[in-house]
Amino acid sequence: MALRPVQVNIKAVDHWAVGRFWAEALGWTAYRPGVTAYVGPGGGFVWPDPVVLGINTVPVPEPKSGAKNRVHLDLATTSAAHQAELVARLEALGAVPVDVGQGEVPWTVLADPEGNEFCVLEPRDVYRDTGPIAAVVVDCADPRAMARFWGEAIDWTVREVTDESAVLRSARDVGPYLELLRVPGGQAVPGRVHLDLLPYPGDDKEAEVARLRALGATDLDLDLGQGNVPWTCLVDPEGHEFCVLAPS
């Protein structure tokens, strides 16, 4: 039993505008399968995508606070020229440069139109086959402990673990990485960005949720106003939200 990451969930006041931004940013397409917007590769709506992590933008009434998200996306580039072109195009789409204390670094830190931070990386060989999203990056206090939890929670393989970071990727060597980086500070406010996980066909969602609780996940102690929904909202051992979706 294991769960597969299927999408990155981004909360937004104008979720359709943010969905269109990310579609343009990644060269994908924004679809409206329901009350949310799904961003994924073009060619027709297919969910879950067998390789990439899509983006699901979800409407919420409150704008983002000034606190930095503890989860963000890193975007891949193939050359210095590509990085410069992508940054310029993203700013034309409504992204803005932000200072999160990064100092002098070779990557560029931006925020989407509702303030969600992300990075445009300099070219790195390790990300040449990931697609436009190089990694989902999670700030945490203890990468080793987080790697133990996420390595059991999902069907991705732990590739590298140190005191400063841990890296996971699909066992099929496809798609983006999940990177757990040691960053001081905890989850002070509810996150605007999180992972959605999906059981495999035939697996029991409630059994998977029980397994996650045994691993150290807890129920999200927050009224999100979602009402009676088929998914379950949890937090990992350091308080990062994630959802277990119902098979469909």
C-alpha positions as a Python dict, from the first residue, in 0.01 Angstrom:
ca = {
    (1, 'M'): (0, 0, 0),
    (2, 'A'): (122, 347, -89),
    (3, 'L'): (-13, 672, -221),
    (4, 'R'): (91, 856, -535),
    (5, 'P'): (135, 1234, -546),
    (6, 'V'): (-93, 1356, -824),
    (7, 'Q'): (-110, 1734, -800),
    (8, 'V'): (5, 2047, -625),
    (9, 'N'): (-286, 2231, -468),
    (10, 'I'): (-268, 2612, -464),
    (11, 'K'): (-529, 2820, -282),
    (12, 'A'): (-625, 3150, -445),
    (13, 'V'): (-893, 3418, -421),
    (14, 'D'): (-916, 3430, -800),
    (15, 'H'): (-833, 3068, -863),
    (16, 'W'): (-907, 3079, -1234),
    (17, 'A'): (-669, 3372, -1290),
    (18, 'V'): (-397, 3193, -1092),
    (19, 'G'): (-467, 2876, -1287),
    (20, 'R'): (-426, 3063, -1616),
    (21, 'F'): (-100, 3214, -1488),
    (22, 'W'): (45, 2873, -1411),
    (23, 'A'): (-75, 2730, -1740),
    (24, 'E'): (105, 3008, -1928),
    (25, 'A'): (409, 2978, -1701),
    (26, 'L'): (451, 2604, -1762),
    (27, 'G'): (333, 2586, -2123),
    (28, 'W'): (35, 2375, -2016),
    (29, 'T'): (-343, 2417, -2035),
    (30, 'A'): (-592, 2525, -1772),
    (31, 'Y'): (-909, 2315, -1749),
    (32, 'R'): (-1227, 2363, -1547),
    (33, 'P'): (-1337, 2013, -1451),
    (34, 'G'): (-1547, 2147, -1162),
    (35, 'V'): (-1531, 2427, -906),
    (36, 'T'): (-1151, 2423, -918),
    (37, 'A'): (-906, 2478, -1204),
    (38, 'Y'): (-667, 2203, -1311),
    (39, 'V'): (-343, 2289, -1490),
    (40, 'G'): (-175, 2012, -1685),
    (41, 'P'): (-19, 1922, -2018),
    (42, 'G'): (-226, 1999, -2327),
    (43, 'G'): (-390, 1743, -2550),
    (44, 'G'): (-708, 1685, -2353),
    (45, 'F'): (-793, 1660, -1987),
    (46, 'V'): (-638, 1346, -1838),
    (47, 'W'): (-622, 1302, -1462),
    (48, 'P'): (-415, 1184, -1292),
    (49, 'D'): (-132, 1238, -1535),
    (50, 'P'): (95, 931, -1544),
    (51, 'V'): (415, 1138, -1527),
    (52, 'V'): (377, 1502, -1427),
    (53, 'L'): (236, 1661, -1114),
    (54, 'G'): (-48, 1886, -1225),
    (55, 'I'): (-159, 2198, -1042),
    (56, 'N'): (-505, 2240, -892),
    (57, 'T'): (-606, 2594, -799),
    (58, 'V'): (-880, 2612, -540),
    (59, 'P'): (-1095, 2915, -450),
    (60, 'V'): (-1064, 3056, -97),
    (61, 'P'): (-1201, 3385, 42),
    (62, 'E'): (-887, 3509, 219),
    (63, 'P'): (-579, 3652, 44),
    (64, 'K'): (-235, 3518, 130),
    (65, 'S'): (-76, 3656, 445),
    (66, 'G'): (270, 3808, 439),
    (67, 'A'): (425, 3486, 569),
    (68, 'K'): (639, 3286, 327),
    (69, 'N'): (487, 2959, 212),
    (70, 'R'): (663, 2652, 351),
    (71, 'V'): (602, 2471, 21),
    (72, 'H'): (697, 2610, -319),
    (73, 'L'): (776, 2507, -675),
    (74, 'D'): (1114, 2520, -846),
    (75, 'L'): (1102, 2562, -1224),
    (76, 'A'): (1365, 2405, -1449),
    (77, 'T'): (1558, 2578, -1726),
    (78, 'T'): (1797, 2443, -1988),
    (79, 'S'): (2036, 2737, -2034),
    (80, 'A'): (2117, 3083, -1901),
    (81, 'A'): (1929, 3232, -2194),
    (82, 'H'): (1626, 3015, -2119),
    (83, 'Q'): (1633, 3121, -1754),
    (84, 'A'): (1644, 3492, -1847),
    (85, 'E'): (1368, 3450, -2107),
    (86, 'L'): (1148, 3258, -1864),
    (87, 'V'): (1189, 3515, -1587),
    (88, 'A'): (1102, 3797, -1829),
    (89, 'R'): (796, 3609, -1958),
    (90, 'L'): (675, 3530, -1607),
    (91, 'E'): (705, 3892, -1501),
    (92, 'A'): (505, 3993, -1808),
    (93, 'L'): (236, 3746, -1696),
    (94, 'G'): (215, 3910, -1351),
    (95, 'A'): (490, 3749, -1142),
    (96, 'V'): (694, 3981, -921),
    (97, 'P'): (1044, 3946, -772),
    (98, 'V'): (1045, 3878, -397),
    (99, 'D'): (1310, 3874, -127),
    (100, 'V'): (1283, 3575, 107),
    (101, 'G'): (1633, 3621, 242),
    (102, 'Q'): (1798, 3432, -42),
    (103, 'G'): (2092, 3671, -78),
    (104, 'E'): (2313, 3635, -386),
    (105, 'V'): (2205, 3313, -557),
    (106, 'P'): (2204, 3193, -920),
    (107, 'W'): (1830, 3134, -921),
    (108, 'T'): (1551, 3392, -930),
    (109, 'V'): (1280, 3408, -664),
    (110, 'L'): (939, 3527, -785),
    (111, 'A'): (581, 3521, -661),
    (112, 'D'): (271, 3445, -864),
    (113, 'P'): (-9, 3707, -890),
    (114, 'E'): (-141, 3615, -543),
    (115, 'G'): (198, 3610, -373),
    (116, 'N'): (288, 3241, -378),
    (117, 'E'): (667, 3217, -396),
    (118, 'F'): (850, 3002, -652),
    (119, 'C'): (1199, 2981, -798),
    (120, 'V'): (1330, 2983, -1154),
    (121, 'L'): (1646, 2777, -1130),
    (122, 'E'): (1967, 2815, -1323),
    (123, 'P'): (2033, 2518, -1556),
    (124, 'R'): (2111, 2200, -1364),
    (125, 'D'): (2174, 1862, -1526),
    (126, 'V'): (1974, 1679, -1259),
    (127, 'Y'): (1653, 1850, -1373),
    (128, 'R'): (1689, 1806, -1749),
    (129, 'D'): (1424, 1533, -1767),
    (130, 'T'): (1174, 1659, -1509),
    (131, 'G'): (956, 1872, -1730),
    (132, 'P'): (890, 2237, -1645),
    (133, 'I'): (852, 2171, -1271),
    (134, 'A'): (1191, 2065, -1137),
    (135, 'A'): (1087, 2008, -777),
    (136, 'V'): (827, 2058, -508),
    (137, 'V'): (1028, 2204, -220),
    (138, 'V'): (923, 2174, 145),
    (139, 'D'): (1087, 2376, 424),
    (140, 'C'): (1130, 2164, 735),
    (141, 'A'): (1325, 2143, 1060),
    (142, 'D'): (1437, 1778, 1033),
    (143, 'P'): (1488, 1646, 678),
    (144, 'R'): (1584, 1300, 805),
    (145, 'A'): (1261, 1256, 1000),
    (146, 'M'): (1056, 1401, 716),
    (147, 'A'): (1222, 1163, 469),
    (148, 'R'): (1125, 870, 689),
    (149, 'F'): (761, 984, 693),
    (150, 'W'): (728, 1072, 325),
    (151, 'G'): (932, 772, 215),
    (152, 'E'): (668, 549, 378),
    (153, 'A'): (369, 767, 291),
    (154, 'I'): (412, 777, -88),
    (155, 'D'): (536, 548, -361),
    (156, 'W'): (844, 761, -435),
    (157, 'T'): (1198, 652, -357),
    (158, 'V'): (1425, 833, -112),
    (159, 'R'): (1732, 921, -319),
    (160, 'E'): (1945, 1120, -78),
    (161, 'V'): (1931, 1216, 289),
    (162, 'T'): (2154, 1450, 488),
    (163, 'D'): (2105, 1674, 790),
    (164, 'E'): (2035, 1963, 551),
    (165, 'S'): (1811, 1805, 287),
    (166, 'A'): (1638, 1495, 160),
    (167, 'V'): (1534, 1413, -196),
    (168, 'L'): (1261, 1180, -322),
    (169, 'R'): (1149, 1096, -675),
    (170, 'S'): (919, 854, -850),
    (171, 'A'): (1066, 504, -862),
    (172, 'R'): (1018, 522, -1240),
    (173, 'D'): (1265, 814, -1263),
    (174, 'V'): (1006, 1046, -1416),
    (175, 'G'): (863, 1384, -1326),
    (176, 'P'): (973, 1632, -1060),
    (177, 'Y'): (1152, 1572, -732),
    (178, 'L'): (1023, 1621, -378),
    (179, 'E'): (1293, 1808, -185),
    (180, 'L'): (1286, 1853, 191),
    (181, 'L'): (1514, 2140, 293),
    (182, 'R'): (1623, 2232, 643),
    (183, 'V'): (1493, 2584, 707),
    (184, 'P'): (1447, 2742, 1052),
    (185, 'G'): (1094, 2817, 1166),
    (186, 'G'): (778, 2613, 1166),
    (187, 'Q'): (439, 2620, 998),
    (188, 'A'): (306, 2938, 1161),
    (189, 'V'): (-3, 2988, 940),
    (190, 'P'): (-213, 2757, 723),
    (191, 'G'): (-29, 2681, 400),
    (192, 'R'): (-143, 2803, 59),
    (193, 'V'): (38, 2523, -128),
    (194, 'H'): (24, 2151, -55),
    (195, 'L'): (39, 1808, -214),
    (196, 'D'): (-266, 1597, -299),
    (197, 'L'): (-221, 1221, -280),
    (198, 'L'): (-432, 952, -447),
    (199, 'P'): (-471, 582, -367),
    (200, 'Y'): (-415, 334, -646),
    (201, 'P'): (-723, 171, -801),
    (202, 'G'): (-851, -97, -569),
    (203, 'D'): (-682, 45, -260),
    (204, 'D'): (-898, 163, 28),
    (205, 'K'): (-871, 534, 106),
    (206, 'E'): (-967, 499, 472),
    (207, 'A'): (-709, 226, 520),
    (208, 'E'): (-448, 454, 364),
    (209, 'V'): (-549, 741, 595),
    (210, 'A'): (-520, 509, 895),
    (211, 'R'): (-175, 401, 778),
    (212, 'L'): (-65, 766, 751),
    (213, 'R'): (-188, 836, 1103),
    (214, 'A'): (16, 542, 1228),
    (215, 'L'): (320, 694, 1055),
    (216, 'G'): (274, 1023, 1240),
    (217, 'A'): (21, 1223, 1037),
    (218, 'T'): (-262, 1392, 1225),
    (219, 'D'): (-597, 1532, 1124),
    (220, 'L'): (-594, 1895, 1019),
    (221, 'D'): (-719, 2086, 1322),
    (222, 'L'): (-871, 2367, 1122),
    (223, 'D'): (-1214, 2433, 977),
    (224, 'L'): (-1153, 2492, 607),
    (225, 'G'): (-1523, 2522, 533),
    (226, 'Q'): (-1508, 2229, 292),
    (227, 'G'): (-1818, 2060, 437),
    (228, 'N'): (-1883, 1695, 356),
    (229, 'V'): (-1615, 1610, 101),
    (230, 'P'): (-1467, 1281, -22),
    (231, 'W'): (-1107, 1374, 58),
    (232, 'T'): (-929, 1379, 395),
    (233, 'C'): (-707, 1666, 508),
    (234, 'L'): (-407, 1576, 723),
    (235, 'V'): (-80, 1729, 837),
    (236, 'D'): (260, 1561, 836),
    (237, 'P'): (472, 1541, 1155),
    (238, 'E'): (592, 1901, 1107),
    (239, 'G'): (248, 2045, 1035),
    (240, 'H'): (249, 2068, 654),
    (241, 'E'): (-100, 2013, 516),
    (242, 'F'): (-177, 1751, 252),
    (243, 'C'): (-490, 1579, 128),
    (244, 'V'): (-575, 1218, 50),
    (245, 'L'): (-819, 1216, -238),
    (246, 'A'): (-1088, 958, -302),
    (247, 'P'): (-1032, 724, -599),
    (248, 'S'): (-1265, 802, -888),
}
